[in-house]
Amino acid sequence: MNSERQLLIELRDCAFGYGGSAVVEGVHFGLRRGDFIAVLGPNGGGKTTLLRGLLGVLKPVRGQVRRADGLSFGYVPQREGLDPVWPVSAMEVTLMGAYRRARWRMGLPLPRAERERAVACLARVGADGLRRRLFAELSGGQKQRVLMARALMTQPDVLVLDEPASGFDLPAQQELLELLHQMNKADGLTIVMVSHHFAGLQPLVSAVSWVHKRRVESGSPDRMLTPSKIQEVFSP
């Protein structure tokens, strides 16, 4: 098998939900190494539920999930719930990813190599100049870059982002998408991004999965981002 296109996750006729009740069902989904998949759909349609199923946080109500052995995820939330009173720097937030990956106890000194890796991760997302800034004082876009650096510190097989550009204006959204596209193409990083924005996605992602009416429909950006498909998804 070509390792560059290794099948990392496969969902076969899966249903995910809560309390035994399905929110999304009949899900057939495959994620291969090097993919950049945008998971789109109306608010409340089940995008986050599908994401939790992919991450393994939710067990399937039914169906079969297969994941590559030792698969690791780097997760970027929509917003970070760090207490703004806590005076933690962008560098310290980034280093949290090292503690998670290596299972060190929080507060213990990290090896110099980990600190150097954190500097490199911040630089990779264009946030090197934020190292000493307090996380609570950063703008929304700056915080997202730091959270991406923290996720990269885990050395993930798959970077997963849940609405990373929520609340951003259009230029900021496009800047973030361009950065993710570059990381996917230049670094070969596999990415799954949940979003309710779809402007500008077509030339950047390898596939699109629409989550609507309890179903997941996947295909190429050319096929899934046509005006007729978007109208179909958002029709009552």
C-alpha positions as CSV (number, residue, x, y, z in Angstrom):
1,M,0.0,0.0,0.0
2,N,1.2,3.5,-0.8
3,S,1.8,5.0,2.7
4,E,1.2,8.5,1.3
5,R,-2.4,7.6,0.7
6,Q,-2.9,5.2,3.6
7,L,-6.5,4.9,4.7
8,L,-6.5,6.5,8.2
9,I,-10.2,6.3,9.1
10,E,-13.1,4.5,7.5
11,L,-16.8,4.7,8.6
12,R,-19.2,2.1,7.2
13,D,-22.9,2.8,7.5
14,C,-22.4,4.5,10.8
15,A,-24.8,6.4,13.0
16,F,-23.7,8.8,15.7
17,G,-25.8,10.5,18.3
18,Y,-26.6,10.7,22.0
19,G,-28.5,8.4,24.4
20,G,-28.9,5.8,21.6
21,S,-30.7,8.3,19.3
22,A,-28.9,9.1,16.0
23,V,-28.2,12.7,15.0
24,V,-26.4,11.6,11.7
25,E,-26.8,8.2,10.1
26,G,-26.0,6.1,7.1
27,V,-22.5,7.6,7.2
28,H,-19.9,6.2,4.7
29,F,-16.7,8.2,5.1
30,G,-13.0,7.7,4.3
31,L,-10.0,9.8,5.3
32,R,-6.7,9.1,3.6
33,R,-3.3,10.5,4.5
34,G,-2.8,13.8,2.9
35,D,-6.5,14.7,2.5
36,F,-7.9,18.1,3.4
37,I,-11.6,17.6,4.0
38,A,-14.1,20.4,4.7
39,V,-17.1,19.3,6.7
40,L,-19.9,21.7,5.9
41,G,-23.6,22.2,6.6
42,P,-26.3,24.2,8.3
43,N,-26.0,25.1,12.0
44,G,-27.4,22.3,14.1
45,G,-27.1,19.8,11.3
46,G,-24.7,17.4,13.0
47,K,-21.3,18.5,11.9
48,T,-19.8,18.5,15.4
49,T,-21.5,15.1,16.1
50,L,-19.8,13.7,13.1
51,L,-16.5,15.2,14.2
52,R,-16.8,13.6,17.6
53,G,-17.4,10.3,15.9
54,L,-14.3,10.7,13.8
55,L,-12.2,11.5,16.9
56,G,-13.6,8.5,18.8
57,V,-15.2,10.7,21.5
58,L,-18.6,9.3,20.4
59,K,-19.1,5.6,19.9
60,P,-21.3,4.7,16.9
61,V,-24.9,3.9,17.7
62,R,-24.5,1.4,14.9
63,G,-22.1,0.7,12.0
64,Q,-18.4,0.1,11.9
65,V,-15.4,2.4,12.5
66,R,-11.9,1.5,11.5
67,R,-8.9,3.6,12.4
68,A,-5.2,3.1,11.6
69,D,-3.2,1.8,14.5
70,G,-1.7,4.4,16.7
71,L,-3.6,7.2,14.9
72,S,-3.0,10.6,16.7
73,F,-5.1,13.7,16.5
74,G,-4.3,17.4,17.0
75,Y,-7.5,19.3,17.9
76,V,-8.2,23.0,17.5
77,P,-11.5,24.0,19.2
78,Q,-13.7,26.8,18.0
79,R,-12.6,28.8,21.0
80,E,-10.4,28.1,24.0
81,G,-11.9,28.1,27.5
82,L,-8.7,29.1,29.3
83,D,-9.5,31.4,32.2
84,P,-8.5,34.9,31.1
85,V,-7.3,35.6,34.7
86,W,-4.7,32.9,34.3
87,P,-1.5,34.7,33.1
88,V,-0.4,32.1,30.6
89,S,1.7,33.1,27.5
90,A,1.3,32.0,23.9
91,M,4.5,29.9,24.4
92,E,3.1,28.2,27.4
93,V,-0.2,27.4,25.7
94,T,1.8,25.9,22.8
95,L,3.9,23.8,25.2
96,M,0.7,22.2,26.5
97,G,0.7,20.1,23.4
98,A,4.0,18.5,24.4
99,Y,2.6,17.6,27.8
100,R,-0.3,15.9,26.2
101,R,1.8,14.0,23.6
102,A,4.5,12.8,26.0
103,R,2.3,12.4,29.1
104,W,4.6,14.6,31.2
105,R,3.0,16.0,34.3
106,M,2.0,19.6,33.9
107,G,4.5,22.0,35.5
108,L,7.5,19.7,35.2
109,P,10.4,21.2,33.2
110,L,10.4,20.2,29.5
111,P,13.5,19.2,27.6
112,R,15.1,22.0,25.5
113,A,14.1,20.1,22.4
114,E,10.5,20.5,23.2
115,R,10.8,24.3,23.7
116,E,12.6,24.5,20.4
117,R,9.8,22.5,18.8
118,A,7.3,24.9,20.3
119,V,9.1,27.9,18.8
120,A,9.1,26.1,15.4
121,C,5.4,25.4,15.6
122,L,4.6,29.0,16.4
123,A,6.7,30.1,13.5
124,R,4.9,27.6,11.2
125,V,1.6,29.2,11.9
126,G,2.9,32.8,11.6
127,A,2.8,33.4,15.4
128,D,6.5,33.5,16.3
129,G,6.3,37.1,17.4
130,L,3.5,36.2,19.9
131,R,5.6,33.9,22.1
132,R,5.8,36.2,25.1
133,R,2.3,37.8,24.8
134,L,-0.4,36.8,27.2
135,F,-2.9,34.5,25.5
136,A,-5.8,36.4,27.0
137,E,-4.7,39.6,25.4
138,L,-4.5,38.2,21.8
139,S,-7.0,38.9,19.1
140,G,-9.3,36.1,18.0
141,G,-7.2,35.3,14.9
142,Q,-4.0,35.3,16.9
143,K,-5.5,32.9,19.5
144,Q,-6.4,30.5,16.7
145,R,-2.9,30.5,15.4
146,V,-1.5,29.7,18.9
147,L,-4.1,26.9,19.3
148,M,-3.0,25.5,15.9
149,A,0.6,25.6,17.1
150,R,-0.4,23.7,20.3
151,A,-2.2,21.1,18.1
152,L,1.0,20.8,15.9
153,M,3.0,20.2,19.1
154,T,1.2,16.9,19.5
155,Q,2.8,15.7,16.2
156,P,-0.6,14.6,14.9
157,D,-1.4,12.3,12.0
158,V,-4.6,14.3,11.6
159,L,-5.3,18.0,12.4
160,V,-8.9,18.5,13.3
161,L,-10.4,22.0,13.5
162,D,-13.9,22.8,14.7
163,E,-15.2,26.1,13.2
164,P,-11.7,27.7,13.3
165,A,-12.8,30.9,11.6
166,S,-16.0,31.5,13.5
167,G,-16.5,35.2,14.0
168,F,-13.7,36.1,11.5
169,D,-14.3,38.6,8.7
170,L,-13.8,37.3,5.1
171,P,-10.2,38.3,4.7
172,A,-9.2,36.7,8.0
173,Q,-11.1,33.5,7.0
174,Q,-9.2,33.4,3.7
175,E,-5.9,33.9,5.4
176,L,-6.5,31.0,7.7
177,L,-7.6,28.8,4.9
178,E,-4.5,29.6,2.9
179,L,-2.3,28.7,5.9
180,L,-4.1,25.4,6.2
181,H,-3.8,24.7,2.5
182,Q,-0.1,25.4,2.7
183,M,0.4,23.1,5.7
184,N,-1.6,20.4,3.8
185,K,0.4,20.7,0.6
186,A,3.9,21.6,1.8
187,D,3.9,19.5,5.0
188,G,1.6,16.7,3.9
189,L,-0.6,17.2,6.9
190,T,-4.0,15.5,6.9
191,I,-6.7,18.0,7.8
192,V,-10.4,17.8,8.7
193,M,-12.1,21.1,9.2
194,V,-15.6,21.7,10.3
195,S,-17.0,25.0,9.0
196,H,-20.2,26.8,8.1
197,H,-18.3,29.0,5.7
198,F,-17.7,27.7,2.2
199,A,-16.6,30.8,0.2
200,G,-13.1,30.3,-1.3
201,L,-12.9,26.6,-0.4
202,Q,-13.0,25.0,-3.8
203,P,-9.3,25.4,-4.9
204,L,-8.0,24.6,-1.4
205,V,-9.5,21.4,-0.1
206,S,-9.4,17.9,-1.6
207,A,-13.0,16.9,-0.7
208,V,-16.2,18.3,0.8
209,S,-18.6,16.5,3.1
210,W,-22.0,18.1,3.5
211,V,-23.9,17.2,6.7
212,H,-27.6,17.9,6.3
213,K,-30.9,16.2,6.9
214,R,-29.2,13.6,9.2
215,R,-27.0,12.4,6.3
216,V,-23.4,12.9,5.2
217,E,-22.7,13.3,1.5
218,S,-19.1,13.5,0.3
219,G,-17.4,14.3,-3.0
220,S,-15.0,16.5,-4.9
221,P,-15.1,20.3,-4.3
222,D,-16.1,20.8,-8.0
223,R,-19.1,18.6,-7.5
224,M,-20.1,19.6,-3.9
225,L,-19.7,23.3,-4.1
226,T,-21.9,24.1,-7.1
227,P,-24.7,26.7,-6.7
228,S,-27.3,24.0,-7.2
229,K,-25.8,21.7,-4.5
230,I,-25.5,24.6,-2.0
231,Q,-29.2,25.5,-2.7
232,E,-30.2,21.9,-2.2
233,V,-28.4,21.7,1.1
234,F,-29.9,24.9,2.5
235,S,-33.4,24.4,1.1
236,P,-36.1,23.7,3.7
